[in-house]
């Protein structure tokens, strides 16, 4: 006798409907797992070492206007405990959350769209290039966890768990600010489902209350309101110009569609061919599997299609608009959270297409997403291609430091002369990567001209343009390892910077001894360093010593002398400016208008606005009506406002040798 057929309603969500889309997401994220910590990771790791409960407060002083206690203090506090394996743990946690994101998206979309459309939505979501990036960058946990909690809140609301959905929404806000734009969707979900004719006040009110309360205590939002949504120096939140915001918006939508930016070059990287082959095989398998799933939504309880489309469109567009309106810089990965809405729109559309069309679109989407990941952008842009170069550079530097010192004493000061560009310079000085490499928050890394007293254990290093690391003995002008090829210009910048650091700490004798004792390659450069030593003596009020040092020196050609004055004064020094003393030591009168103008021009051309504004100020004291000086002042001020970045070095090299 046949068994009686079950009368229980068939489950719309298949228990493994999410598995293949999740596998696609994991495969596409594999190349990103090669990298350790980069950029923001180091900031959050350094903060995690001094964690206290007070750090979770919105009133705790922060390095930026964001308040994300879950994904910064708590998340990085957790992985930091794993020491040398922290990056691996961060990657593994991100992958777990990535799978959870895909699973929840398919689960939530199933009653909304039907099983086949939800499955296709999962494939689109998994193929988003920005999603692979945030999954592979440890700091991408901010986006991944925010998406997880938003999707969790939506799923819980469909099940009637209103309290739990509200709690998930609050947690999402504490992961990333963009989650706030999803609150209206969570609040109005009963209406989107078709259970009510219009959004109910009792559903909306709790989300309005938490949104308003969150905005009222959030330091970044309070700051934006106080500035009337304008910008602020050293911040990239607020003050977005309409033209700039419009361009960013266009770039965001191209990124969301996996379309490479038309003004950027791209190259097929070695890892792309096997990655694409695996992803395409999985996508085609997914299309075959999708065909076996029911395409139609259940007639009973089907969500109104127009409301579904409106909600999906909102979840696609508004997060991107929100970012373009308030964030002054453009980063491709900001679009990842908008992939929630895009995938649902795409799933609802693809389910109505022929199988061949669906397969072609999904394969093209994945291929374009991988292609876009190889595009070249400015070195400080957070992209996969830049991670490849930055990760390789930092790995080589870490090996170089560890080959010289397996450990550094506690409270060490690492005086470091770098001949490298912005990215490595930022990691070494601003992000203090040596603290993570040596697992010691007391280590301080600073350029030679910023060193002060000798009360701390001190090591003096040089990083060459080839990313070799050498330790310097400043008393003997010697390098370790001894066989490392060190060009004169690299050594000259290092010793000169160290001498200026000695001067700034009050050791005038040590500074002048270093400048006059440096090994030189020709007489004009020796002459220039002796004149700089004399300038330090003049600035310290030791005029007679300065004159004795200057007396035997031959005069230098005017252009050559001014070029070296510009190089010497390019970097800011604490205390009173020594501009006048340097000019006098090189044989110029402080009233020489052409000299000041030449220095100001050099500063504008070489991205040194601070020094240039000093020169313009000195020139206008001598020649108040100088039109070129006034124009240069506006140009230099504009450079400061725009925070223009240039390749950074401890000091520019001297002018070409005469």
C-alpha positions as CSV (number, residue, x, y, z in Angstrom):
1,X,0.0,0.0,0.0
2,X,1.6,3.3,-1.0
3,X,2.5,5.7,1.8
4,X,0.2,8.6,2.2
5,X,1.3,11.9,0.5
6,X,2.3,14.5,3.0
7,X,-0.1,17.4,3.3
8,X,2.5,19.8,4.6
9,X,3.2,22.7,2.3
10,X,6.3,22.3,0.2
11,X,9.3,24.4,1.4
12,X,10.1,27.2,-1.1
13,X,13.7,27.4,0.0
14,X,15.8,24.4,-0.9
15,X,18.3,23.6,1.8
16,X,21.2,23.7,-0.7
17,X,20.0,26.4,-3.1
18,X,22.7,28.7,-1.7
19,X,25.6,26.2,-2.0
20,X,26.6,26.6,-5.6
21,X,26.4,30.5,-5.6
22,X,28.4,30.5,-2.4
23,X,31.0,28.2,-4.1
24,X,31.3,30.7,-7.0
25,X,31.9,33.5,-4.5
26,X,34.6,31.5,-2.7
27,X,36.4,30.6,-6.0
28,X,36.3,34.2,-7.2
29,X,37.8,35.4,-3.8
30,X,40.7,33.0,-3.9
31,X,43.3,35.4,-5.4
32,X,42.7,38.0,-2.7
33,X,43.7,35.5,0.0
34,X,47.4,35.9,-0.9
35,X,47.6,39.2,0.9
36,X,48.3,39.9,4.5
37,X,47.2,43.1,6.2
38,X,47.1,46.3,4.1
39,X,46.1,49.9,4.6
40,X,43.3,50.3,7.2
41,X,44.0,46.9,8.7
42,X,47.0,48.3,10.5
43,X,45.1,51.2,11.9
44,X,42.5,49.0,13.4
45,X,45.1,46.4,14.7
46,X,47.1,49.2,16.4
47,X,43.9,50.5,18.0
48,X,42.9,47.0,19.1
49,X,46.0,46.6,21.2
50,X,44.8,49.4,23.5
51,X,41.2,48.2,23.6
52,X,38.9,49.1,26.5
53,X,35.2,49.2,26.8
54,X,35.4,52.9,26.4
55,X,36.6,52.4,22.8
56,X,33.1,51.2,21.9
57,X,31.5,54.6,22.8
58,X,30.6,57.1,20.1
59,X,32.3,59.7,22.3
60,X,35.7,57.9,22.3
61,X,38.3,60.0,20.3
62,X,38.7,58.4,16.9
63,X,41.1,58.8,13.9
64,X,38.1,59.3,11.6
65,X,34.4,60.3,11.7
66,X,33.2,56.7,11.7
67,X,31.7,54.8,14.6
68,X,31.8,51.1,13.8
69,X,32.5,49.3,17.1
70,X,31.5,45.8,15.9
71,X,33.7,45.7,12.8
72,X,36.6,47.7,14.1
73,X,37.2,47.4,17.8
74,X,35.5,44.1,18.5
75,X,36.4,42.3,15.2
76,X,40.0,43.4,15.1
77,X,40.4,43.0,18.8
78,X,39.4,39.3,18.2
79,X,41.8,38.6,15.3
80,X,44.6,40.5,16.8
81,X,44.8,37.9,19.6
82,X,46.0,35.4,17.1
83,X,49.4,37.1,16.7
84,X,51.3,36.1,13.6
85,X,48.3,34.2,12.2
86,X,45.9,37.1,12.6
87,X,45.7,37.7,8.8
88,X,44.8,34.1,8.1
89,X,42.1,34.2,10.8
90,X,40.8,37.4,9.3
91,X,40.6,35.8,5.9
92,X,38.8,32.7,7.2
93,X,36.3,34.7,9.2
94,X,35.6,36.9,6.1
95,X,35.0,33.8,4.0
96,X,32.5,32.4,6.6
97,X,30.6,35.7,6.5
98,X,30.7,35.7,2.7
99,X,29.0,32.3,2.6
100,X,26.5,33.5,5.1
101,X,25.8,36.5,3.0
102,X,25.1,34.5,-0.1
103,X,23.0,32.0,1.9
104,X,20.8,34.7,3.5
105,X,20.4,36.5,0.2
106,X,19.1,33.4,-1.5
107,X,16.9,32.5,1.5
108,X,15.4,36.0,1.7
109,X,14.9,36.3,-2.1
110,X,13.1,32.9,-2.4
111,X,9.7,33.9,-1.1
112,X,10.1,37.3,-2.8
113,X,11.1,36.0,-6.3
114,X,10.7,32.2,-6.3
115,X,13.4,29.5,-6.1
116,X,14.8,29.8,-9.6
117,X,15.0,33.6,-9.6
118,X,16.5,33.6,-6.0
119,X,19.1,31.1,-7.1
120,X,20.0,33.3,-10.1
121,X,20.1,36.3,-7.8
122,X,22.7,34.4,-5.7
123,X,24.8,33.8,-8.8
124,X,24.8,37.5,-9.7
125,X,25.6,38.5,-6.2
126,X,28.5,36.0,-6.0
127,X,29.9,37.3,-9.4
128,X,30.1,40.9,-8.3
129,X,33.8,42.0,-8.5
130,X,33.5,44.3,-5.5
131,X,32.2,41.4,-3.3
132,X,35.4,39.4,-4.1
133,X,37.5,42.3,-3.0
134,X,35.8,42.9,0.4
135,X,35.9,39.2,1.0
136,X,39.6,39.1,0.5
137,X,40.6,42.3,2.4
138,X,40.5,41.8,6.1
139,X,38.9,45.3,6.6
140,X,36.3,44.3,4.1
141,X,34.6,42.6,7.1
142,X,32.9,46.0,7.7
143,X,30.9,45.6,4.4
144,X,30.5,41.8,4.8
145,X,29.1,42.0,8.3
146,X,26.9,45.0,7.5
147,X,25.4,43.0,4.5
148,X,24.9,39.9,6.7
149,X,23.1,41.8,9.4
150,X,20.9,43.7,6.9
151,X,19.9,40.4,5.2
152,X,19.4,38.8,8.6
153,X,17.1,41.6,9.6
154,X,15.1,41.3,6.3
155,X,14.9,37.5,6.7
156,X,13.8,37.7,10.4
157,X,11.1,40.2,9.5
158,X,9.6,37.8,6.9
159,X,9.4,35.3,9.7
160,X,7.7,37.7,12.1
161,X,10.6,37.9,14.5
162,X,10.2,41.7,14.9
163,X,12.4,42.1,18.0
164,X,15.3,40.1,16.6
165,X,15.0,42.0,13.3
166,X,15.3,45.3,15.1
167,X,18.3,44.0,17.0
168,X,20.0,42.9,13.8
169,X,19.3,46.3,12.2
170,X,21.0,48.1,15.2
171,X,24.0,45.8,14.9
172,X,24.2,46.5,11.1
173,X,24.4,50.3,11.9
174,X,27.3,49.6,14.2
175,X,29.1,47.8,11.3
176,X,28.9,50.4,8.6
177,X,27.0,53.6,8.1
178,X,25.6,52.6,4.7
179,X,23.3,50.1,6.4
180,X,21.1,53.0,7.5
181,X,19.7,53.2,4.0
182,X,18.2,49.7,4.4
183,X,16.2,50.6,7.5
184,X,13.1,51.8,5.4
185,X,13.0,48.5,3.6
186,X,13.2,46.5,6.8
187,X,10.5,48.7,8.4
188,X,8.2,48.5,5.4
189,X,8.7,44.8,4.6
190,X,5.1,43.9,5.6
191,X,3.8,46.3,2.9
192,X,6.4,45.1,0.4
193,X,5.2,41.5,1.0
194,X,1.6,42.6,0.3
195,X,0.4,41.9,3.8
196,X,-0.8,45.6,4.3
197,X,-2.2,48.2,1.9
198,X,0.3,50.8,3.1
199,X,3.3,50.9,5.5
200,X,2.0,50.8,9.1
201,X,3.1,53.4,11.7
202,X,3.7,50.7,14.3
203,X,6.2,48.9,11.9
204,X,8.0,52.1,10.9
205,X,8.2,53.8,14.3
206,X,10.8,51.5,16.0
207,X,13.1,51.8,13.0
208,X,12.7,55.6,12.8
209,X,13.5,55.8,16.5
210,X,16.7,53.8,16.2
211,X,17.7,55.6,13.1
212,X,17.3,59.0,14.7
213,X,19.0,58.0,18.0
214,X,21.9,56.5,16.0
215,X,22.3,59.6,13.9
216,X,22.1,61.8,17.0
217,X,25.0,60.2,18.8
218,X,27.1,59.2,15.8
219,X,30.2,61.5,15.8
220,X,30.5,61.7,12.0
221,X,26.9,62.6,11.4
222,X,26.9,65.2,14.2
223,X,30.1,66.6,12.6
224,X,28.4,66.7,9.1
225,X,25.4,68.5,10.6
226,X,27.6,71.0,12.4
227,X,29.5,71.7,9.1
228,X,26.2,71.9,7.3
229,X,27.2,68.9,5.2
230,X,30.3,70.7,4.0
231,X,33.8,69.2,4.0
232,X,36.6,69.5,6.5
233,X,40.3,69.5,6.3
234,X,41.9,66.0,6.6
235,X,38.5,64.4,6.2
236,X,36.9,62.9,3.1
237,X,33.3,63.0,4.4
238,X,31.1,65.8,3.3
239,X,31.6,68.7,0.9
240,X,31.2,66.7,-2.3
241,X,31.1,69.0,-5.3
242,X,28.1,68.2,-7.7
243,X,30.4,67.5,-10.7
244,X,32.7,65.3,-8.6
245,X,29.7,63.4,-7.1
246,X,28.2,62.9,-10.5
247,X,31.4,61.4,-11.9
248,X,31.7,59.1,-8.8
249,X,28.1,58.0,-9.2
250,X,28.7,57.0,-12.8
251,X,31.8,55.1,-11.8
252,X,29.9,53.3,-9.0
253,X,27.2,52.1,-11.4
254,X,29.7,50.9,-13.9
255,X,31.5,49.0,-11.0
256,X,28.1,47.6,-9.8
257,X,27.5,46.2,-13.3
258,X,31.1,44.8,-13.4
259,X,31.9,47.1,-16.3
260,X,35.6,48.2,-16.3
261,X,36.2,51.9,-16.1
262,X,36.6,53.1,-19.7
263,X,39.5,55.5,-18.8
264,X,41.7,52.9,-17.1
265,X,43.9,50.3,-18.6
266,X,43.6,46.6,-17.7
267,X,45.8,43.6,-18.1
268,X,45.2,39.9,-17.9
269,X,47.0,38.8,-14.8
270,X,48.5,35.2,-14.6
271,X,45.9,34.0,-12.0
272,X,42.9,35.2,-14.1
273,X,42.7,32.3,-16.7
274,X,42.4,29.4,-14.2
275,X,40.1,31.5,-12.0
276,X,37.8,32.3,-14.9
277,X,37.8,28.7,-16.1
278,X,36.7,27.4,-12.7
279,X,34.1,30.2,-12.3
280,X,32.6,29.7,-15.8
281,X,32.3,25.9,-15.2
282,X,30.5,26.6,-11.9
283,X,28.2,29.2,-13.5
284,X,27.2,26.9,-16.3
285,X,26.6,24.1,-13.8
286,X,24.5,26.7,-11.9
287,X,22.4,27.4,-15.0
288,X,21.7,23.7,-15.4
289,X,20.7,23.4,-11.8
290,X,18.5,26.5,-12.1
291,X,16.5,24.9,-14.9
292,X,15.6,22.1,-12.5
293,X,14.1,24.5,-9.9
294,X,10.5,25.8,-10.1
295,X,10.4,29.2,-11.9
296,X,7.0,30.4,-10.8
297,X,6.3,32.0,-7.4
298,X,3.7,30.4,-5.3
299,X,0.3,31.9,-6.1
300,X,-0.6,31.9,-2.4
301,X,1.2,34.7,-0.6
302,X,3.1,35.9,-3.7
303,X,4.7,39.3,-3.2
304,X,3.3,42.2,-5.4
305,X,5.8,42.4,-8.3
306,X,5.7,46.2,-8.5
307,X,6.6,46.5,-4.8
308,X,9.4,43.9,-5.2
309,X,10.9,45.8,-8.1
310,X,10.6,49.1,-6.3
311,X,12.3,47.7,-3.1
312,X,15.1,46.0,-5.1
313,X,15.7,49.2,-7.2
314,X,15.9,51.2,-3.9
315,X,18.4,48.8,-2.4
316,X,20.5,49.1,-5.6
317,X,20.5,52.8,-6.2
318,X,20.2,54.5,-2.8
319,X,23.4,53.0,-1.2
320,X,25.4,54.2,-4.2
321,X,23.7,57.6,-4.1
322,X,24.4,57.8,-0.3
323,X,28.1,57.2,-0.9
324,X,28.5,59.5,-3.9
325,X,26.7,62.3,-2.0
326,X,28.8,62.2,1.2
327,X,32.2,60.6,0.4
328,X,34.7,62.7,-1.5
329,X,36.9,59.9,-2.7
330,X,35.9,57.1,-5.0
331,X,36.7,53.5,-4.2
332,X,35.3,50.6,-6.3
333,X,34.5,48.4,-3.3
334,X,32.0,50.9,-1.9
335,X,29.5,49.4,-4.3
336,X,29.5,45.9,-2.8
337,X,26.5,46.6,-0.5
338,X,24.4,47.8,-3.5
339,X,24.8,44.3,-4.9
340,X,22.0,43.1,-2.7
341,X,19.4,45.0,-4.6
342,X,21.1,44.5,-8.0
343,X,21.1,40.7,-7.6
344,X,17.4,40.7,-6.8
345,X,16.6,42.8,-9.8
346,X,18.8,40.7,-12.0
347,X,17.3,37.4,-10.7
348,X,13.8,38.6,-11.3
349,X,14.7,39.6,-14.9
350,X,16.9,36.6,-15.8
351,X,14.3,34.0,-14.7
352,X,12.1,35.2,-17.7
353,X,14.9,34.9,-20.3
354,X,15.8,31.9,-22.4
355,X,18.5,29.6,-20.9
356,X,21.1,30.5,-23.5
357,X,20.6,34.3,-22.9
358,X,20.8,33.8,-19.1
359,X,24.0,31.7,-19.4
360,X,25.6,34.3,-21.7
361,X,24.8,37.2,-19.4
362,X,26.0,35.5,-16.3
363,X,29.3,34.3,-17.9
364,X,29.9,37.8,-19.3
365,X,29.1,39.3,-15.9
366,X,31.7,37.1,-14.2
367,X,34.3,37.7,-16.9
368,X,33.9,41.4,-16.8
369,X,34.1,41.4,-13.0
370,X,37.4,39.6,-13.1
371,X,38.7,41.8,-15.9
372,X,37.7,45.0,-13.9
373,X,39.7,43.7,-10.9
374,X,42.9,44.0,-13.0
375,X,42.5,47.7,-13.9
376,X,45.3,50.1,-13.0
377,X,44.4,53.0,-10.7
378,X,46.3,55.5,-8.6
379,X,48.6,53.7,-6.2
380,X,46.6,54.7,-3.1
381,X,43.3,53.3,-4.6
382,X,42.1,50.3,-2.7
383,X,42.0,47.8,-5.6
384,X,43.2,44.3,-6.2
385,X,45.9,45.2,-8.6
386,X,47.3,47.8,-6.1
387,X,47.1,45.2,-3.3
388,X,49.3,42.9,-5.4
389,X,52.1,45.5,-5.7
390,X,51.7,46.9,-2.2
391,X,51.5,43.4,-0.6
392,X,54.7,42.3,-2.4
393,X,56.5,45.5,-1.4
394,X,55.6,45.2,2.3
395,X,56.4,41.5,2.3
396,X,59.9,42.3,1.0
397,X,60.4,45.0,3.6
398,X,59.3,42.8,6.4
399,X,61.9,40.2,5.4
400,X,64.5,42.9,5.1
401,X,63.9,44.2,8.7
402,X,63.7,40.7,10.2
403,X,67.0,39.7,8.5
404,X,68.7,42.5,10.4
405,X,66.7,42.2,13.7
406,X,64.5,39.3,14.7
407,X,63.4,41.5,17.6
408,X,63.6,45.1,18.6
409,X,63.8,46.4,22.2
410,X,60.6,47.6,23.7
411,X,59.9,51.3,23.2
412,X,62.3,51.4,20.3
413,X,62.4,54.4,17.9
414,X,63.0,53.3,14.3
415,X,64.5,56.3,12.4
416,X,63.9,55.5,8.8
417,X,65.0,57.2,5.6
418,X,62.8,56.1,2.7
419,X,63.4,56.6,-1.0
420,X,60.0,55.2,-2.0
421,X,56.6,56.5,-3.0
422,X,53.3,57.2,-1.2
423,X,52.0,53.7,-0.5
424,X,55.0,52.2,1.3
425,X,55.7,55.6,3.0
426,X,52.1,55.6,4.3
427,X,52.4,52.1,5.7
428,X,55.7,52.7,7.4
429,X,55.0,56.1,9.0
430,X,51.2,56.7,9.2
431,X,50.1,53.1,9.7
432,X,53.2,52.1,11.7
433,X,53.5,48.6,10.2
434,X,56.6,47.7,12.3
435,X,54.3,47.5,15.4
436,X,52.5,44.6,13.8
437,X,55.5,43.0,12.3
438,X,57.3,43.0,15.7
439,X,54.1,42.6,17.8
440,X,55.0,45.6,19.9
441,X,52.8,48.7,20.1
442,X,55.6,50.7,21.8
443,X,57.7,50.8,18.6
444,X,57.7,54.2,16.9
445,X,58.8,54.7,13.2
446,X,59.6,58.2,12.1
447,X,61.7,60.0,9.4
448,X,65.2,61.2,10.4
449,X,64.3,64.9,10.5
450,X,61.6,64.1,13.1
451,X,63.8,62.3,15.6
452,X,64.4,64.1,18.8
453,X,66.2,63.0,22.0
454,X,68.1,59.8,22.6
455,X,66.1,58.7,25.6
456,X,64.6,55.8,23.7
457,X,66.5,52.9,22.1
458,X,67.2,54.0,18.5
459,X,67.9,52.3,15.2
460,X,68.6,54.1,12.0
461,X,67.6,52.4,8.8
462,X,67.5,53.1,5.0
463,X,64.9,51.7,2.6
464,X,66.2,52.0,-0.9
465,X,64.0,52.4,-4.1
466,X,64.5,48.7,-4.7
467,X,63.0,48.1,-1.2
468,X,66.3,46.8,0.3
469,X,66.7,47.5,4.0
470,X,70.0,48.7,5.4
471,X,70.9,49.7,9.0
472,X,73.0,52.9,9.3
473,X,75.6,53.7,11.9
474,X,75.5,57.5,11.7
475,X,78.7,57.9,13.7
476,X,80.7,56.0,11.0
477,X,78.5,56.7,8.0
478,X,78.4,52.9,7.6
479,X,75.7,50.5,6.3
480,X,74.8,47.0,7.3
481,X,74.8,44.7,5.3
482,X,78.1,46.0,4.1
483,X,77.8,44.6,0.6
484,X,74.4,46.3,-0.1
485,X,74.8,48.8,-3.0
486,X,73.7,52.2,-1.8
487,X,73.8,55.1,-4.2
488,X,75.2,58.4,-3.0
489,X,71.9,60.3,-3.4
490,X,70.1,57.8,-1.1
491,X,72.7,58.1,1.6
492,X,72.9,61.8,1.3
493,X,69.2,62.2,1.9
494,X,69.4,59.9,4.9
495,X,72.3,61.6,6.6
496,X,71.0,65.1,5.8
497,X,67.6,64.2,7.3
498,X,69.3,62.8,10.4
499,X,71.4,66.0,10.8
500,X,68.2,68.1,10.7
501,X,66.7,65.8,13.3
502,X,69.7,66.4,15.5
503,X,69.4,70.1,15.0
504,X,65.7,70.1,15.8
505,X,66.4,68.2,19.1
506,X,68.9,70.9,20.1
507,X,72.1,69.1,19.2
508,X,73.5,71.8,16.9
509,X,77.1,70.5,17.2
510,X,76.1,67.0,16.3
511,X,74.1,68.2,13.3
512,X,77.0,70.4,11.9
513,X,79.5,67.6,12.5
514,X,77.4,65.2,10.5
515,X,76.9,67.6,7.6
516,X,80.6,68.5,7.5
517,X,81.8,64.9,7.9
518,X,79.7,63.2,5.3
519,X,81.6,61.4,2.6
520,X,81.1,63.4,-0.6
521,X,81.4,62.7,-4.3
522,X,82.4,66.2,-5.5
523,X,83.3,69.7,-4.3
524,X,80.0,71.5,-5.1
525,X,78.0,69.0,-3.0
526,X,80.5,69.2,-0.1
527,X,80.3,73.0,-0.4
528,X,76.5,72.8,-0.2
529,X,76.5,70.7,2.9
530,X,79.0,72.9,4.6
531,X,76.7,75.9,3.8
532,X,73.7,74.1,5.3
533,X,75.8,73.4,8.5
534,X,76.6,77.2,8.6
535,X,72.9,78.0,8.2
536,X,72.1,75.8,11.2
537,X,74.7,77.7,13.2
538,X,73.3,81.1,12.1
539,X,69.8,80.0,13.1
540,X,71.1,79.0,16.5
541,X,72.8,82.4,17.0
542,X,76.3,81.1,16.6
543,X,77.3,83.6,13.9
544,X,81.1,83.5,14.4
545,X,81.3,79.7,14.0
546,X,79.1,80.0,10.9
547,X,81.4,82.7,9.3
548,X,84.5,80.5,10.0
549,X,82.8,77.6,8.3
550,X,81.8,79.8,5.3
551,X,85.1,81.7,4.8
552,X,87.0,79.0,2.8
553,X,84.1,78.1,0.6
554,X,83.9,79.1,-3.1
555,X,80.8,80.8,-4.3
556,X,78.2,78.6,-6.1
557,X,76.4,79.3,-9.3
558,X,73.1,81.1,-8.5
559,X,70.7,78.5,-10.1
560,X,72.6,75.6,-8.5
561,X,72.6,77.3,-5.1
562,X,68.8,78.1,-5.3
563,X,68.0,74.5,-6.3
564,X,69.8,73.2,-3.3
565,X,68.2,75.8,-1.0
566,X,64.8,74.5,-2.2
567,X,65.8,70.9,-1.5
568,X,67.1,71.7,2.0
569,X,63.9,73.7,2.9
570,X,61.3,71.5,1.3
571,X,60.4,69.5,4.4
572,X,58.8,71.3,7.4
573,X,60.9,71.6,10.6
574,X,59.6,72.3,14.1
575,X,60.3,75.7,15.6
576,X,61.1,78.9,13.8
577,X,61.7,78.6,10.0
578,X,65.3,78.7,9.0
579,X,64.6,80.0,5.5
580,X,66.5,83.3,6.0
581,X,69.5,81.6,7.5
582,X,69.8,79.1,4.7
583,X,69.5,81.9,2.1
584,X,72.3,83.9,3.8
585,X,74.5,80.9,4.1
586,X,74.2,80.4,0.3
587,X,75.1,84.0,-0.4
588,X,71.7,85.5,-0.9
589,X,70.2,88.6,0.7
590,X,66.8,88.0,2.4
591,X,65.5,90.9,0.4
592,X,66.2,89.1,-2.9
593,X,62.8,89.1,-4.6
594,X,63.8,86.9,-7.5
595,X,65.3,84.3,-5.1
596,X,62.0,84.0,-3.1
597,X,60.0,83.8,-6.3
598,X,62.2,81.0,-7.7
599,X,61.7,79.1,-4.4
600,X,58.0,79.6,-4.5
601,X,57.8,78.4,-8.2
602,X,59.8,75.3,-7.3
603,X,57.5,74.5,-4.4
604,X,54.4,74.8,-6.6
605,X,55.9,72.6,-9.3
606,X,57.1,69.9,-6.8
607,X,54.0,69.7,-4.6
608,X,55.4,71.5,-1.5
609,X,52.6,73.9,-0.6
610,X,53.7,74.5,3.0
611,X,57.2,75.7,2.1
612,X,55.9,77.6,-0.9
613,X,53.5,79.6,1.2
614,X,56.4,80.6,3.5
615,X,58.4,81.8,0.5
616,X,55.4,83.7,-0.9
617,X,54.9,85.4,2.5
618,X,58.5,86.4,2.6
619,X,58.3,87.8,-0.9
620,X,55.2,89.8,-0.3
621,X,56.9,91.4,2.7
622,X,59.6,92.7,0.3
623,X,57.3,93.3,-2.7
624,X,53.7,93.6,-1.6
625,X,52.3,94.2,-5.1
626,X,54.0,91.2,-6.8
627,X,51.2,89.8,-9.0
628,X,52.9,86.4,-9.6
629,X,53.4,85.9,-5.9
630,X,49.7,86.5,-5.3
631,X,48.8,84.0,-8.0
632,X,51.2,81.4,-6.6
633,X,49.7,81.9,-3.2
634,X,46.2,81.0,-4.5
635,X,47.7,78.0,-6.3
636,X,49.5,76.7,-3.3
637,X,46.4,77.2,-1.0
638,X,44.3,75.2,-3.5
639,X,46.9,72.4,-3.4
640,X,46.5,72.4,0.4
641,X,42.7,72.3,0.2
642,X,42.7,69.4,-2.2
643,X,45.3,67.5,-0.2
644,X,47.3,66.8,-3.3
645,X,49.6,63.9,-2.8
646,X,53.0,63.5,-4.3
647,X,55.7,60.8,-4.0
648,X,57.1,61.3,-0.5
649,X,60.7,61.1,0.5
650,X,62.5,62.3,3.7
651,X,64.1,65.0,1.6
652,X,64.5,65.8,-2.0
653,X,67.9,65.0,-3.5
654,X,70.3,67.8,-4.2
655,X,70.4,69.5,-7.5
656,X,72.4,67.8,-10.3
657,X,76.0,67.9,-9.5
658,X,77.9,70.7,-11.0
